[in-house]
Amino acid sequence: MASSQSKRSAVYSSDQTAQTLSDAASRTNIEELRKSLPPDKKLMEGRQYLVRKSKRKAAYWEHYLEYLENGKLRAECKFCEKTFAADGNLNGSKNVKNHAEKCLCNPVNKDKGKGKQTELLFQPGEGDKDSEDGDGKLKYGTVNLKEVREALIHMIIVDELPFKHVEKAGFKYLMSVACPRFHIPSRTTVARDCFQLYMSEKTKLKELLKNCQRICVTTDTWTSIQRINYMCITAHFIDNDWKLHKKIINFCPISSHKGEAIGKAVEACLESWGIEDKLFTVTVDNASSNDLACAHLRRMVQRIGCVSDGKFLHIRCIAHIINLIVWDGIKEHGVCIDRVRNAVKYVKNSPARILRFKDLVQKANIESKSSLSFDVPTRWNLTYTMLDTALKFQRVFSGLSLPDGVGVKDNERPPESNDWKKVERLVVFLRGFYLLTRRISGSLYVTSNRGFFEIAAIYDMLNKWEKNVDEDFQAMAISMKKKYDKYWGNVEKMNMLIYVAAILDPHSKLLVVEITLTDMYGKEKGMKLANDVKDFSYSLFDEYRSLYSSLIPQSGQSGDPMSIDPNEDDHIGGGSDYMKSLRDRAKRLKGTGGYVRSEFERYLNEQLGAEEEEMDALSWWSINGHRFPIVSRMARDILAIPLSTVASESAFSAGGRHLDPFRSSLTPKMVQTLICTQDWLRTKGMSGVDIEENLQELEELEKDFQNNNLDDDVVYVDSMI
């Protein structure tokens, strides 16, 4: 111990004596020292500051000022008032180093210290997270200000909030309570952060697209409130783990709605993503311009190289065809529909009438939780919903004083009993088409495997209604059948991939397709068509075998259960009974099979086990794909084909909300940034933005107000009662 002390004294006395430090302090230029300080830092009066000729090696010393106090060396933080003994030989440097890394006034530590302060956080129990009851627990956590800012940008994009939302008084007050240390960025900074997030997510998506096998595309056009024509392009593909993806890859202005312009715009988009050589199919509605667009894209893929030389690239939107078929039918019942529509409008246009309507519902002991809804005359599915809901309150409408008498048009008179009978049968008739449209319009589960069977179910329904005793509905079915025959009557003109998709569903395969065709067209013609489908399927398999026989990778083993059940509400109608009978008949006809010559034949002849019957198509392929390496390649491409353009059309709903009358100044580049990033950030379980209020919840809330006498001051006045 004594030797150590004598060693320190020797070092001190030889090189850093008090006199030497004092001389250094006397030579220090105070004005130059002040220039090196932060703006709000001032030198303490009376202190002997010094500047060394040779700086200390450790980087943290640049955050300190050195000075003499009673002949001893000390260090003063440049950003706060703390001081430390600074003689390295006598005091060490641990305290100086620790403070440099933790000083909250030092800008270098803004994120390290201030943003990661440990706090106690409450973690909800495993039950309902929205419930105030239940067990919870406290845990240690940190508030990272960088993550808070990223979460803010995520909220702005996903919830479709305006950039100026961060400058509103309510949001500022919320953040001052929830996270007072967070510095709220300006709306300009928020817009910049949104674009940076868009570029970051785009890079990730490019990597995902680069590794996928082929891509199916849906596209549609829309005119915004700015009178700018926009085109949305959505990519659909199945990855190596048999997960179905739907990604909006472009939402951009387009010069016109002409076919050539659409085709060139899609081609430019695919080239910008580097996926022009992966295009498999394009799903569009039945506008004539789309025929020209698909012809342009077919020429593109023929130059690059594609499956079947691009012959089956064009897929017609089934939902759009169903829409045309239904409208040809319901126009026969225009009068009764108009009368119900006007009755609903009369009630909904007045708060006092709504209260009167609710009072009559209670007196009539009607238990339905549905609420009246307006329809859009150009959207038959909303007309169906309106009629279905209004039918439940038929007795209530008869108790209202609806407009009638001289001057009232015939189609605006109150619905009569005969009108309600027609509406009742019309609702039953439309329900099958409504449920069918819902099933084939999904984008989170495969739809191509059931497209052919849905078309067959429509054929079966129309045939039954053509034999109906009611002449009005018989005429409606005949009119709809004519429209059906225009698009699907000549089955040879249908895209052959629709049949192959049904075959590649392990629940149906070729035998169910054969049974369906013979049901529709008779045994002779049906079997001829079935043989054509079989020949095409084998030729397609041979083409895939030539493409992939040399490299057959193992598919991933993780399945992707469908997040939305396409069989929802199947029991109500719309072809479910027909499909069940087809599968039962196919089971009876399937044999064990003898020698199988090819992988494709082995797949067709293999029967499903009891557990496999409950699997969806993607789950089955994720488990069994490695046993059928070539057929699984076919399935990955063909099962990804979307049967409707709903995925692209739904983006226009978001576009309309982004470009409302209050936000019409957004540039096309920023519109694309917001809509694409919103789509990429949403997970499968995350629902879209719903701008419609839940009427049932609002009614329950209103009852609570009434029970607690909270609405005594609310007065409804209506001179029209």
Buried (B, 14 or more C-beta within 10 A) or exposed (E): EEEEEEEEEEEBEEEBEBEEBEEBBEEBEEEEBEEEEEEEBEBEEEBBBBBEEEEBEEEBBEBBBBBBEEEBBBBBBBBEEBBBBBBBEBBEBEBBBEBBEEBEBBEEBBEEBBBBEEEEEEEBEEEEEEEEEEEBEEEEEEBBBEEBBEEBBBEBBBEBBBBEBBBEEEBEEEBEEEEEEBEBBEBEBBBBBBBEBBEEBBEEBBEEBEEBBBBBBBBBBBEBEBEBBBBBBBBBBBBBEBBBBBBBBBBBBBEEBEBEBBBBBBBEBBEEBEBBBBBBBBBBBEBEBBEBBBBBBBEBBEEEEBBBEBEBBBBBBBBBBBBBBBBBBBEBBEBBBBBBBBBBBBBBEBEEBBEBBBEBBEEBEBEEEBBBBEBEEEEBBBBBBBBBBBBBBBBBBBBBEBEEEEEEEEEBBBBEEEBBEBBBBBBEBBBBBBBBBBBBBBBBBBBBBBBBBBBBBBBBBBEEBBEBEEEBBBBBBBBBBEBBEEBBEEBEEBBBBBBBBBBBBBBBBBBBBBBBBBBBBEEEEBBBBBEBBBEBBBEBBEBBBEEBEEEEEEBBEEBBEBEEEBBEBBEEBBBBEBBEEBBEBBEEEBEEEEEEEBBBBBBBBBBBEEEBEEBBBBBBBBBBBBEBBBBBBBBBBBBBBBBBBBBBBBBBEBBEBBBEEEBEEBEBEBBBBBBBBBBBBBEBEEEEEEEEEEEEEEEEEBEEEEEEEEEEEEEEEEEEE
